[in-house]
Amino acid sequence: MSTSPDRDILNVDEAAALLGVSVKTFNKVLHSEDLPARKIGREWKFSRSHLIEWVGAGRSMDFYREGSEGSVPEDRRTAGWRIQRD
């Protein structure tokens, strides 16, 4: 499903398409991140502009930030990677 550029409020399918991810991936992010959304009745609704701002405000290094000094959370897929920081 493609999103119409003139729609300001999106449903889950349209929001996933806007971000270029599957609905399954989008739902994982919805429930694990601080995604700007509002649940109305049984459906989630998303502001196109707030989703774009949310993506723009993110930084890839935030993903690699350590939970406590010297340790990486075990549940991360990258827990075994060695990342050197300057």
C-alpha positions in Angstrom: 0.0 0.0 0.0 1.5 3.4 -0.9 0.9 6.4 1.2 -0.6 9.6 -0.2 1.6 12.6 0.4 -1.4 14.7 1.3 -2.6 12.5 4.2 -1.5 13.8 7.6 -2.9 11.0 9.7 -1.7 7.5 8.9 -2.8 4.0 10.0 -0.2 1.2 10.8 0.0 0.0 7.2 0.6 3.5 5.8 3.1 4.4 8.6 5.1 1.3 7.9 5.1 2.1 4.2 6.2 5.6 4.9 9.2 4.3 6.8 9.8 1.6 4.2 9.5 -1.4 6.7 7.2 -4.3 7.0 4.1 -4.0 9.2 5.6 -6.7 11.5 8.8 -4.7 11.9 6.9 -1.5 12.5 4.8 -3.2 15.2 7.9 -4.3 17.0 9.2 -0.7 16.9 5.8 0.6 18.0 5.9 -1.5 21.1 9.6 -1.2 22.0 10.5 2.4 21.2 9.0 5.8 22.1 7.2 6.2 18.7 4.9 9.2 18.4 1.5 7.6 18.1 -2.1 7.7 19.5 -4.4 4.7 19.9 -8.0 5.6 19.0 -10.4 2.9 19.7 -8.7 -0.3 18.5 -6.4 1.4 15.9 -3.1 3.2 16.1 -2.9 6.5 14.3 0.3 8.3 13.4 1.1 11.9 12.3 3.2 11.9 9.1 5.2 14.9 10.2 5.9 13.5 13.7 7.1 10.2 12.3 9.5 12.0 10.0 10.7 14.1 12.9 11.1 11.0 15.0 13.3 9.3 12.4 15.3 12.5 11.8 15.9 13.0 15.6 17.3 9.4 16.0 21.0 8.7 16.0 22.5 5.3 15.1 24.9 5.6 18.0 22.0 5.6 20.5 21.5 1.9 19.5 25.1 1.1 20.7 24.9 3.1 23.9 25.8 0.9 26.8 23.2 0.2 29.5 25.8 0.3 32.2 29.4 1.0 32.1 31.2 -1.7 30.1 28.3 -3.9 29.4 26.0 -4.3 26.4 22.4 -5.7 27.1 22.3 -9.4 26.4 19.1 -9.2 24.2 20.7 -7.2 21.5 21.5 -9.0 18.3 24.9 -7.1 18.3 25.8 -8.1 21.9 28.8 -10.1 20.6 30.1 -7.3 18.4 33.1 -5.3 19.6 32.5 -1.6 18.9 35.4 0.8 19.5 34.5 4.4 20.3 36.7 7.4 20.2 
